[in-house]
């Protein structure tokens, strides 16, 4: 895929998960205007490894996700965009900004589901919901820990990865999973590593009260 409009962000986008954006920078307003005129309203999302989301000067990862626009609402001087994560991609080449970031990208084959993974998927769901509930008591959960996930098992694996209360670096590691089993195992292990940290912080918060 050549000359795809790109949107660098401070956290990665997982396949089959929603992305809500408030867009006010002129260069990204231009990008959205172009997408509305395009045959397919798709842009790429990559993690900012260093720098800032606004104003340029960022260092961008070469691994990301395509996002398909679901809805756009026009505000007074901004746009509210809802998109949905699709295929993962690698960036083959960054082009000159025009005025927004642009890159040539190559889609990555989707992970494959095996019914033998269902017990691990159920375990991952139990662990993620438990740890995300703990994170929500600290105001650190981006997703509702009781939110529904897809009936499609592979889609639900990515949604559980998004629900896991992890930092951007760990999320980026999950996004690069090469097998569904590896994704689930990493989701479980990273959440179990995070759980005692959250428990300690929750205990300290109660003691301070």
MOHU-V948900 format. One record per residue. PHI is phi as a letter, one per 20 degrees, with the letter a starting at -180 (999 if undefined). BURIAL is + if it has 24 or more other ideal C-beta (glycine too) atoms within 12 Angstrom, else -. Layout:
# MOHU-V948900
PHI:BURIAL
PHI:BURIAL
This chain:
# MOHU-V948900
999:+
d:-
l:+
e:+
f:+
c:+
c:+
f:+
c:+
e:+
b:+
f:+
d:+
e:+
g:+
m:+
c:+
f:+
c:+
d:-
c:+
d:-
d:+
c:-
f:+
g:-
f:+
e:+
f:+
f:-
f:+
f:+
f:-
f:+
f:+
f:-
e:-
e:-
f:-
c:-
e:+
c:+
c:+
d:+
c:+
c:+
f:+
f:+
e:-
b:-
o:-
c:-
f:+
d:-
n:-
n:-
m:-
e:-
d:-
d:+
f:+
d:+
c:+
b:+
b:+
f:+
c:+
d:+
f:+
d:-
b:-
c:-
d:-
e:-
d:-
f:-
c:-
b:-
c:+
d:-
d:+
d:-
c:+
c:+
f:+
c:+
f:+
e:+
b:+
d:+
e:+
e:-
a:-
e:+
e:-
f:-
g:-
b:-
e:-
e:+
f:+
c:+
b:+
e:-
c:+
c:-
f:-
d:+
g:-
f:+
f:+
d:-
e:-
c:-
g:-
f:-
e:+
g:-
g:-
f:+
f:+
f:-
f:-
f:+
f:+
f:-
f:+
f:+
f:+
f:+
f:+
f:+
f:+
f:+
f:+
f:-
f:-
e:-
m:-
d:-
e:+
f:+
c:+
f:-
f:+
d:-
f:-
f:-
d:+
f:-
f:-
f:-
f:+
f:+
g:+
f:+
f:+
f:+
f:+
f:+
f:+
f:+
f:+
f:+
e:+
c:+
f:-
f:+
f:-
f:+
f:+
f:+
f:+
f:+
g:+
e:+
g:+
d:-
c:-
f:+
f:+
f:-
f:+
f:+
f:+
f:+
g:+
f:+
f:+
f:+
f:+
f:+
f:-
f:+
g:+
f:-
f:-
f:+
f:-
f:-
f:-
f:-
f:-
f:-
f:-
f:-
f:-
f:-
f:-
